[in-house]
Amino acid sequence: MLDVRRLRLLVELSQRGTLTAVAEALSYSPSSVSQQLSLLEREAGVPLLVQVGRRVQLTPQALVLVEHARAILDRLEEAESEVARSLTAVGGTVRVAVFQSAAHAVVPQALTLLRAEHPALRVEITEREPDVGLFEVAARDFDLVVAEQYPGHTRAHRAELDRVHLAADAIRLALPPHPSSSTVEWAKLAVSRRTTPPTSPAREPRHELSAAARMPWVLEPQGTASREWAEQLCREAGFEPDVRFETADLMAHIRLIRSGNAVGLLPDLVWAGEAPSVRLVDLPGHPEREVFTSTRHAAAARPAVVACRDALARAARATATPGHR
């Protein structure tokens, strides 16, 4: 009889690639993981791992076991969900991975709803970049992830995960609330068109974006989907952004822009339903990023996951930025 716990270690190894990564994820020592997999080899009666340099590689027989083990783990998760659905109250623990602006805007209100409606439910929130969060939900580190996708960028498809739309989040050019030395170029161009700096979305978004070409910019780090999308947008407008500030912290973006030291691109969700503290200008094509949730298909019917998704959806509907939705 194959041990399910050891089968899970084999699945983890197929996902994470190294014994060390499996050990770190499950709070084991690498030697313990290796020992358990050796016991699984004896149970299976076939070699499961081969040494390739400093790493181990799964044999064809191990890959067969991985597919069956995944199905077994899914069935066990479905069984747990069915038992939970038989109860009158939603309880237990649900682990949620979220990206920063969702954690700031949507999660607090969702937690308030869950506390009032399901007091026996424990919700654990951890900030994760979307790609990392999606991987870790697939690897069973989390039960649910709140992720985002920018226009023209598609997240890697994971067959074991579902995907439920949560919100369409408008993205706008963000300018300091008052003209300053860093925005003089924009002001000159605005005057040349016999306009005044807008306090609401502008009617000529492509011109407004081009006017920001010579200003200092704040963007998220290289390699992120938001950075790639922002640079492409600027290039389509005919310029390369002068990125002087690089940070994943959107609260830092707001402060740099509000203080007159930069311009940038901000999603509406970052305001968490409050009045914006910078000037927001519509972008060409009125782009929106999609915010969505994902969980394993086997966990989608679990009452705790269903309750969290419902609370997140209601919180997202309630956080529309005043005057911009």
C-alpha positions in Angstrom: 0.0 0.0 0.0 1.4 3.4 -1.0 1.6 6.0 1.7 -0.4 9.2 0.8 1.9 11.5 2.7 4.9 10.2 0.8 3.0 10.5 -2.4 2.5 14.1 -1.6 6.2 14.6 -1.2 6.7 13.1 -4.7 4.1 15.6 -6.1 5.8 18.4 -4.3 9.2 17.4 -5.8 7.7 17.4 -9.3 6.4 20.9 -8.7 9.3 22.5 -6.8 12.2 20.8 -8.5 14.6 20.2 -5.5 14.6 18.3 -2.3 15.6 21.5 -0.5 12.6 23.4 -1.9 10.3 20.7 -0.8 11.8 20.6 2.7 11.5 24.4 3.0 7.9 24.4 1.8 6.8 21.6 4.3 9.1 22.5 7.2 11.0 19.3 6.9 14.8 18.7 6.7 16.1 17.7 3.3 17.3 14.4 4.8 13.8 13.6 6.1 12.3 14.3 2.6 15.0 12.0 1.0 14.3 9.3 3.6 10.6 9.3 3.0 11.0 9.2 -0.8 13.3 6.2 -0.4 10.6 4.5 1.6 8.1 5.3 -1.2 10.5 3.7 -3.7 10.4 0.5 -1.6 6.6 0.6 -1.5 6.4 1.1 -5.2 9.0 -1.5 -6.0 10.6 0.7 -8.7 13.2 3.5 -8.8 11.6 6.9 -8.5 14.6 9.2 -8.5 17.9 9.4 -10.3 20.8 11.6 -9.5 21.6 14.2 -12.1 24.5 16.3 -11.0 23.6 17.8 -7.7 19.9 17.4 -8.3 17.5 14.5 -8.5 15.2 13.8 -11.5 12.0 11.9 -11.5 11.9 8.6 -13.4 9.1 7.8 -15.9 7.6 5.5 -13.2 7.7 8.4 -10.8 5.8 10.6 -13.2 3.1 8.0 -13.5 2.8 8.0 -9.7 2.6 11.8 -9.6 -0.4 11.9 -11.9 -2.2 9.3 -9.8 -1.1 11.0 -6.6 -2.5 14.3 -7.8 -5.9 12.7 -8.5 -5.8 11.1 -5.0 -5.0 14.4 -3.3 -7.8 16.1 -5.2 -10.3 13.4 -4.2 -9.3 13.8 -0.6 -9.7 17.5 -0.8 -13.1 17.0 -2.4 -14.1 14.7 0.4 -13.1 17.3 3.0 -15.2 19.9 1.2 -18.2 17.6 1.1 -17.9 16.9 4.8 -17.6 20.6 5.5 -20.8 21.3 3.4 -22.7 19.0 5.7 -22.1 21.3 8.6 -24.4 24.2 9.5 -21.6 26.7 10.1 -18.6 27.7 8.0 -15.4 27.1 9.9 -11.8 26.0 9.7 -9.0 27.9 8.2 -8.6 29.3 4.7 -5.2 30.7 3.5 -5.4 33.5 1.0 -2.6 34.9 -1.1 -3.2 38.5 -2.4 -1.2 41.1 -4.3 -0.6 44.5 -2.6 -3.4 46.8 -3.9 -6.0 44.1 -3.3 -4.7 43.6 0.2 -5.0 47.3 0.7 -8.4 47.9 -0.9 -10.5 44.8 -0.9 -9.3 42.5 1.9 -10.1 44.7 5.0 -13.8 45.0 4.1 -14.0 41.3 3.1 -12.6 40.3 6.4 -15.2 42.5 8.2 -18.0 40.7 6.3 -16.5 37.3 7.1 -16.1 38.1 10.8 -19.8 39.1 11.0 -21.2 36.3 8.9 -18.9 33.4 9.7 -17.2 34.0 13.1 -15.9 30.4 13.3 -13.9 30.9 10.1 -10.2 31.8 10.4 -8.8 33.6 7.4 -5.0 34.0 7.0 -3.8 36.6 4.5 -0.3 36.7 3.0 0.9 39.2 0.4 2.3 37.5 -2.8 3.0 38.5 -6.3 0.4 37.0 -8.6 2.6 34.4 -10.3 4.0 33.2 -7.0 0.5 33.1 -5.5 -0.9 31.1 -8.4 2.0 28.6 -8.1 1.6 28.3 -4.4 -2.2 27.6 -4.6 -1.5 24.9 -7.1 1.1 23.5 -4.7 -1.5 23.6 -1.8 0.4 26.2 0.2 -2.7 28.4 -0.1 -6.3 27.7 -0.6 -7.2 30.9 -2.7 -5.3 33.6 -4.5 -6.3 37.1 -5.6 -4.3 37.8 -8.7 -4.3 40.4 -11.5 -3.7 40.4 -15.3 -2.8 43.4 -17.4 -4.1 44.0 -20.9 -2.2 42.0 -23.5 -0.5 39.8 -20.8 -1.7 36.3 -20.0 -0.8 34.4 -16.9 0.5 30.9 -17.4 -2.4 28.5 -17.5 -2.6 25.9 -14.7 -5.0 23.1 -15.5 -5.6 22.3 -11.8 -6.8 25.9 -11.0 -10.1 27.6 -11.8 -10.4 31.3 -12.4 -13.3 33.6 -11.3 -13.5 37.3 -12.3 -13.5 39.6 -9.4 -13.2 43.2 -10.8 -12.2 45.2 -13.8 -9.8 47.8 -12.5 -9.2 51.0 -14.6 -5.6 52.2 -14.9 -4.9 56.0 -15.3 -2.1 58.4 -15.7 -1.4 59.9 -12.2 0.0 63.5 -12.0 0.8 65.7 -8.9 -2.2 67.5 -7.5 -0.6 70.9 -8.1 1.9 72.1 -10.8 5.5 71.9 -9.6 9.0 72.1 -11.2 8.8 68.5 -12.1 5.6 69.0 -14.1 6.5 72.2 -15.9 6.7 70.3 -19.3 3.2 69.0 -18.9 2.0 72.5 -17.9 3.6 74.1 -21.0 2.0 71.6 -23.3 -1.4 72.0 -21.6 -1.2 75.7 -22.1 -0.2 75.3 -25.7 -3.4 73.5 -26.3 -5.4 76.2 -24.4 -6.4 73.8 -21.7 -5.9 73.7 -18.0 -4.5 70.7 -16.0 -7.4 68.4 -15.6 -8.9 67.5 -12.2 -10.9 64.7 -13.9 -10.2 62.3 -16.7 -9.1 64.2 -19.8 -10.8 64.1 -23.2 -7.5 63.6 -25.2 -5.8 60.8 -23.3 -3.1 60.1 -25.9 -2.0 63.8 -25.9 -1.9 63.8 -22.1 0.2 60.7 -22.0 2.7 62.2 -24.5 2.9 65.3 -22.5 4.4 63.3 -19.6 7.2 62.1 -21.8 9.9 64.4 -20.3 8.8 64.0 -16.6 10.4 61.6 -14.1 8.4 58.4 -13.7 7.8 55.9 -10.9 7.1 52.3 -12.1 7.1 48.8 -10.6 10.3 46.7 -10.9 11.7 45.3 -14.2 10.2 41.9 -15.1 6.8 42.5 -13.6 3.7 42.4 -15.9 2.7 45.9 -14.8 6.2 47.3 -15.8 6.2 45.6 -19.2 2.7 46.9 -19.9 3.5 50.5 -18.8 6.6 50.6 -20.9 4.8 49.3 -23.9 2.0 51.9 -23.4 4.6 54.7 -23.3 6.4 53.4 -26.4 3.1 53.3 -28.3 2.7 57.0 -27.4 6.2 57.7 -28.9 8.5 57.9 -25.9 10.6 55.9 -23.4 9.7 56.7 -19.8 12.4 58.3 -17.7 12.1 55.8 -14.8 13.9 57.4 -11.8 12.0 55.5 -9.1 11.4 51.7 -9.1 9.3 50.1 -6.4 6.6 47.5 -6.0 5.0 49.6 -3.2 2.1 51.5 -4.8 1.7 53.6 -1.6 5.2 54.8 -2.4 4.1 55.6 -5.9 1.3 57.8 -4.6 3.6 59.7 -2.2 6.2 60.4 -5.0 3.5 61.6 -7.3 1.6 63.6 -4.7 4.8 65.3 -3.7 5.5 66.4 -7.3 8.6 64.2 -7.8 7.2 61.8 -10.4 4.3 60.8 -12.5 3.1 57.2 -12.9 0.2 54.8 -13.7 -2.2 53.9 -11.0 -5.1 51.4 -10.9 -8.3 52.7 -9.3 -8.3 49.9 -6.8 -5.3 51.5 -5.0 -7.7 54.2 -3.6 -9.7 51.7 -1.7 -12.9 53.7 -2.4 -11.5 57.0 -1.1 -11.1 60.2 -3.0 -7.8 60.2 -5.1 -5.1 62.5 -3.7 -3.5 63.0 -7.2 -4.8 64.1 -10.5 -6.0 61.2 -12.6 -6.1 61.3 -16.4 -7.6 58.7 -18.7 -5.2 56.6 -20.9 -5.6 55.8 -24.5 -8.2 53.0 -24.9 -9.3 53.3 -21.3 -7.3 50.2 -20.2 -8.3 48.0 -17.3 -6.5 45.2 -15.6 -8.5 42.1 -14.6 -8.6 41.1 -11.0 -9.5 37.5 -10.4 -9.4 34.7 -7.9 -8.2 31.2 -8.4 -8.3 28.0 -6.4 -7.8 24.3 -7.1 -10.8 22.7 -8.8 -10.9 20.2 -5.9 -11.3 23.1 -3.4 -13.7 25.3 -5.3 -16.8 23.9 -3.5 -15.3 24.1 0.0 -17.6 26.3 2.1 -14.7 28.4 3.4 -13.5 29.2 -0.1 -17.0 29.9 -1.3 -17.5 32.3 1.6 -14.2 34.1 1.0 -14.9 34.5 -2.7 -18.4 35.9 -1.9 -17.0 38.4 0.6 -14.2 39.5 -1.7 -16.7 40.1 -4.6 -18.9 42.2 -2.4 -15.9 44.2 -1.1 -14.7 44.8 -4.6 -18.1 46.2 -5.7 -18.0 48.5 -2.7 -14.5 50.0 -3.5 -15.3 51.9 -6.7 -13.3 55.1 -6.7 -15.6 58.1 -6.2 -16.1 59.9 -9.5 -14.1 57.4 -11.6 -16.4 54.4 -12.0 
